[in-house]
């Protein structure tokens, strides 16, 4: 096998020859394009993951606040014997204590007002309280972790979560 100055390979054994044209740089455009697509795809996955984590953080903040709200017992109704039976359990052995909805609302709002999601304010969109159950929907605007190139995506994300809690006191009545 021998190569001449023009890039032609001569195979002496078979008598065939192949022409090797000088095409350096033809793959660099393909490699660069694939690299950019991979980079943008990776940043998109990071953005989606960041949105998921922001929602989880908001749920955790909401769970702390709703738990504090669910501990606000209506003492007057509790001591008057207004304990509600929860029949949703298989044996019906759980009783719920009544909540003081005004105190629960204050406790929830106090807890939310001192909490932030990545430095952003958390707002309460809805609040519902009935005898033994509290439900709230909270939202916050979270800044994105990575700003995507070429104007893809936004600079912040609106995250919303609905949380609920009930007051349960365990035990069976004889």
N, C-alpha and C positions, 0 to 999 in steps of 0.2 A: 504494500500500500504506500503511495507517495502523494504528497500535496504540493501543487505548484503555487506560484505567487498570486494567482487569481482566486484561490480558495477552492479549487477543484480537486476532489479526491479521486484518485485512480486506483481501482482495485485490480490488481494484476491477476488474481486468481480467477475471478469470474469474467473479467473483461468489461464489466459495467462500471460506470462512473456516476457519481452524484455531485450535483452542484450545490455548494453551500454558499448562499448569498450572505453578504454582511448585513444582518438585520438587528444589530444591537440597538436597544431602545424601543423596540416595538412592543415588548411586554411591559415596559415601565408604565405605560398609560393604563393597561389592564390592572396591574398590581396596585397602582395608586388609586384607581377607581374602586377596586374591591376593598382596599384599606379604608377609604373614606366611608363606604357603605357599612363596613364593620364597625367603624368608630361611631357613626350616627346611630346604628342599631344598638350598640352597647350603651350609649348615652340615653337612648329611649328606654331601655330596660332599667337603667338606674333611675330615671324619672318615674317610671311606673312603680318601682319598688319604694321610692321615696314617698309617693302618694299613699301607698299602702301603709307605710310606717307612720305617716302623719295621721292617718285615720285611726290606727291602733293607739297612738298617743292620746288623741282626742277621746277615744272610748275609755281609756284608763283614767283620764282626768274626770270624765263624766261619771264613771263608776264610783270614784271616791266621793264626789259631790252627792250623787243620788243615794249612796249608802248613808251618808251623814243625814240626808233628808229623811230617809226611811226609819231613822232612830228617834224621830220626834213623836213621841207617844202622846196621845190625847188622854191625859190622866183622868179627867172627869168621866169620860166614856169608858175608860179601862176599869176604873174602880166601881162604876155603875154596872159592870158585868156585860158590857157590849163586846164580847169576844166572839169573833166570827169563825165559824167552822169552815175549813177548806176541804171540800169533798173531792178535789181533783186527785188526791193521793189515793192509792189503791185501798188502804185500810181506813181512810178518813180520819187519821189521827193527828192532823195538824190544825192548830187554831191560830188565827191571825189577830193581832192586837190593832185597835183603831189608831189612826194617825191624826195628829193635829196639822191640818193642811197649811194653815197660815205659818206655823213655826217651821214646817218642812220646806215651804217656799223660801222663807228667809234663810234657812240654813243652806239650801241649795244655791241661792243667789250669792250668799256670802262666800261660799267655797269657790264658785265659778269666778267671782270678781277678783280673787287673789291668784287665780291660775292663768297661765298663758300657754299658748301653743307656739313654740319656737319664737317667742317674743311678740306674737300677735294676740290680739284681744279675742276672747271667746264670747260669743253672744248666744243668748237663749232665744230660740224661735218659738217654742211651744212648751207649755207646762200643764200637766193634768194631775190632779190628786183626787182620789176617791177613797173612801173609808180606810183601806189598807194598802193601797197601791199608788205609786207615783211614777209618772212617765214624763220624760223631757226630751226635746230635740235641741241639740246645740250645734253651732257652726263656728268655724274659724277660718281665717285666711292664712295659709302657710306659705312661706317663700320656698321656691324650688331649690333643690340642692345643687343641681347643675343646670346652667342655662344652655339650652341646645343651640347649635349654630344655625345660620341661615334663617333666623326668625322662626324656627320650629318651636312650638310650645309657647308657654306664657311665663311671666315672671313670678306668678303666685298661683296657688291652687285653693279653691274653695272646698273645704272638707266639712262634712255633716255627719252627725251620728244621733241615733235615737236610743235612749237608754231607759231602763225601767227597773223598779225594785218593789218588793212587797215586804211587809213586816210579818214574819212568821215566828210563832212561839211553838215549839214542839211539845208533844206529849198527848196523852189520851185522857179523856174524861171518863171516869169510872161510871 
